[in-house]
Amino acid sequence: MGTPTQHSKESAQVSRSLNAVKTQATDTVSSVADLKTTLADEYLLLLKTQNYHWNIEGPLFFSLHKLFEEQYKQLAEYVDRAAEVIRAMRTKAPGSFKEFNDLSSIQEALADKASSHQIIETLSQDHTNMAIALKARLEDAEDAEETSAVVLYEDLIQFHEKAAWMIRSHRS
């Protein structure tokens, strides 16, 4: 039988362990929510980029058409990676337009015909906003020690920063 001091130390250690488990569980739930939002954002940005790929007109048609095709193909790969990370965390990945619309902050492409200038401004701002949002999500994933999410976010930040730059370079 231990001394009262030993029992007190053991109780404190058990309490710290339980708090660590609760914190980790909370961090994981937060990481999953962030990943679902990321998946929705990436999917809607893919759709928006593909829409502009199909409907771009004007003197910048060829270069923007090709650029947007490269970008929506890259986004498709990131969408799949995000869904796989979510599934690896034993959670169902969202997969409907309703779920994506509910989770995402990305606005749909303009319904009316958009000028090349409007498209350039809209998509470059979307990519910039994504990079900013992903940096915050990256910090949360690092705190939660969710390595797969960290790697995904680092790759996505790099992609979005480059995509914004490539699109902005078409400004006249």
NUVO-395902 format. One record per residue (C-alpha): residue in three letters; x, y, z. Coordinates in Angstrom, 2 decimals. Layout:
<rs>
R    r        x        y        z
R  ALA        X        Y        Z
...
</rs>
This chain:
<rs>
R    r        x        y        z
R  MET     0.00     0.00     0.00
R  GLY     1.39     3.40    -0.96
R  THR     1.63     6.56     1.02
R  PRO    -0.90     9.39     0.66
R  THR     1.73    11.35    -1.28
R  GLN     2.18     8.47    -3.76
R  HIS    -1.60     8.21    -4.24
R  SER    -1.80    11.95    -4.81
R  LYS     1.00    11.81    -7.41
R  GLU    -0.63     8.84    -9.15
R  SER    -4.01    10.62    -9.20
R  ALA    -2.41    13.73   -10.67
R  GLN    -0.65    11.64   -13.33
R  VAL    -3.89     9.83   -14.25
R  SER    -5.68    13.17   -14.39
R  ARG    -3.01    14.63   -16.72
R  SER    -3.22    11.55   -18.94
R  LEU    -6.99    11.79   -19.18
R  ASN    -6.78    15.50   -19.98
R  ALA    -4.23    14.76   -22.70
R  VAL    -6.55    12.15   -24.23
R  LYS    -9.49    14.59   -24.11
R  THR    -7.38    17.33   -25.71
R  GLN    -6.17    14.98   -28.43
R  ALA    -9.74    13.85   -29.15
R  THR   -10.88    17.48   -29.36
R  ASP    -7.93    18.33   -31.64
R  THR    -8.78    15.37   -33.89
R  VAL   -12.42    16.46   -34.16
R  SER   -11.25    19.96   -35.04
R  SER    -8.77    18.57   -37.60
R  VAL   -11.48    16.50   -39.25
R  ALA   -13.78    19.54   -39.46
R  ASP   -10.96    21.59   -41.00
R  LEU   -10.22    18.81   -43.50
R  LYS   -13.87    18.59   -44.51
R  THR   -13.93    22.35   -45.08
R  THR   -10.71    22.06   -47.06
R  LEU   -12.18    19.29   -49.21
R  ALA   -15.29    21.38   -49.90
R  ASP   -13.25    24.51   -50.68
R  GLU   -10.92    22.64   -53.02
R  TYR   -13.80    20.90   -54.82
R  LEU   -15.73    24.11   -55.40
R  LEU   -12.58    25.91   -56.53
R  LEU   -11.94    23.03   -58.94
R  LEU   -15.45    23.40   -60.35
R  LYS   -15.13    27.17   -60.62
R  THR   -11.74    26.87   -62.35
R  GLN   -13.10    24.30   -64.78
R  ASN   -16.09    26.53   -65.52
R  TYR   -13.75    29.41   -66.37
R  HIS   -11.57    27.05   -68.43
R  TRP   -14.60    26.22   -70.56
R  ASN   -15.97    29.75   -70.83
R  ILE   -12.97    32.10   -71.02
R  GLU   -12.95    34.42   -74.03
R  GLY   -10.81    37.20   -75.36
R  PRO    -7.17    37.82   -76.22
R  LEU    -5.96    35.79   -73.22
R  PHE    -8.08    32.79   -74.16
R  PHE    -5.34    30.34   -75.05
R  SER    -2.98    31.01   -72.14
R  LEU    -5.76    31.14   -69.52
R  HIS    -7.55    28.13   -71.02
R  LYS    -4.34    26.08   -70.69
R  LEU    -3.48    27.45   -67.23
R  PHE    -6.95    26.74   -65.85
R  GLU    -6.82    23.20   -67.26
R  GLU    -3.52    22.54   -65.46
R  GLN    -4.91    24.02   -62.26
R  TYR    -8.21    22.13   -62.19
R  LYS    -6.34    18.87   -62.83
R  GLN    -4.02    19.63   -59.89
R  LEU    -7.04    20.56   -57.76
R  ALA    -8.64    17.19   -58.61
R  GLU    -5.58    15.44   -57.17
R  TYR    -5.73    17.54   -54.00
R  VAL    -9.46    16.86   -53.64
R  ASP    -8.74    13.15   -53.71
R  ARG    -5.87    13.50   -51.23
R  ALA    -8.02    15.51   -48.82
R  ALA   -10.78    12.88   -48.96
R  GLU    -8.24    10.11   -48.35
R  VAL    -6.83    11.89   -45.28
R  ILE   -10.37    12.27   -43.93
R  ARG   -11.09     8.59   -44.53
R  ALA    -7.78     7.61   -42.87
R  MET    -9.09     9.42   -39.79
R  ARG   -12.05     6.98   -39.82
R  THR   -14.58     9.61   -40.84
R  LYS   -16.88     9.82   -43.84
R  ALA   -15.75    12.38   -46.39
R  PRO   -18.43    14.79   -47.61
R  GLY   -19.33    14.10   -51.22
R  SER   -22.43    16.00   -52.30
R  PHE   -22.84    19.49   -53.72
R  LYS   -25.08    20.35   -50.76
R  GLU   -22.41    19.30   -48.27
R  PHE   -19.72    21.16   -50.19
R  ASN   -21.84    24.33   -50.43
R  ASP   -22.64    24.15   -46.71
R  LEU   -18.97    23.72   -45.75
R  SER   -17.19    25.98   -48.24
R  SER   -16.52    29.69   -48.30
R  ILE   -15.76    29.64   -52.05
R  GLN   -18.37    31.53   -54.06
R  GLU   -19.63    29.94   -57.27
R  ALA   -18.54    31.31   -60.62
R  LEU   -20.49    34.30   -61.84
R  ALA   -23.63    33.16   -63.67
R  ASP   -23.35    35.95   -66.20
R  LYS   -20.56    36.13   -68.71
R  ALA   -17.44    37.29   -66.89
R  SER   -14.65    39.22   -68.54
R  SER   -11.09    37.90   -68.52
R  HIS   -10.26    40.67   -66.05
R  GLN   -13.07    39.60   -63.67
R  ILE   -12.02    35.97   -63.92
R  ILE    -8.37    36.81   -63.21
R  GLU    -9.29    38.91   -60.19
R  THR   -11.79    36.38   -58.82
R  LEU    -9.59    33.30   -59.13
R  SER    -6.40    35.00   -57.94
R  GLN    -8.29    36.24   -54.86
R  ASP    -9.78    32.77   -54.25
R  HIS    -6.32    31.20   -54.32
R  THR    -4.90    33.90   -52.05
R  ASN    -7.78    33.43   -49.58
R  MET    -7.27    29.66   -49.65
R  ALA    -3.56    30.02   -48.83
R  ILE    -4.42    32.27   -45.86
R  ALA    -7.12    29.89   -44.56
R  LEU    -4.87    26.87   -45.01
R  LYS    -2.08    28.46   -42.97
R  ALA    -4.44    28.66   -39.99
R  ARG    -5.56    25.06   -40.55
R  LEU    -1.92    24.00   -40.81
R  GLU    -1.20    25.42   -37.35
R  ASP    -4.18    23.51   -35.92
R  ALA    -3.05    20.28   -37.59
R  GLU     0.47    20.76   -36.23
R  ASP    -0.93    21.28   -32.72
R  ALA    -3.00    18.10   -33.11
R  GLU     0.02    16.22   -34.49
R  GLU    -1.98    15.14   -37.54
R  THR     0.98    14.50   -39.86
R  SER    -1.02    13.63   -42.98
R  ALA    -3.05    16.82   -42.66
R  VAL     0.12    18.87   -42.08
R  VAL     1.72    17.53   -45.27
R  LEU    -1.47    18.11   -47.26
R  TYR    -1.81    21.68   -46.00
R  GLU     1.84    22.47   -46.76
R  ASP     1.41    21.20   -50.32
R  LEU    -1.87    23.08   -50.77
R  ILE    -0.45    26.35   -49.48
R  GLN     2.42    26.10   -51.96
R  PHE    -0.02    25.26   -54.79
R  HIS    -2.42    28.12   -54.02
R  GLU     0.31    30.72   -53.64
R  LYS     1.79    29.71   -57.00
R  ALA    -1.66    29.52   -58.65
R  ALA    -2.53    33.04   -57.47
R  TRP     0.77    34.34   -58.82
R  MET     0.37    32.57   -62.18
R  ILE    -3.14    33.97   -62.62
R  ARG    -2.17    37.49   -61.47
R  SER     0.63    37.50   -64.04
R  HIS    -2.09    37.70   -66.73
R  ARG    -3.27    41.12   -65.55
R  SER    -3.02    43.78   -68.22
</rs>
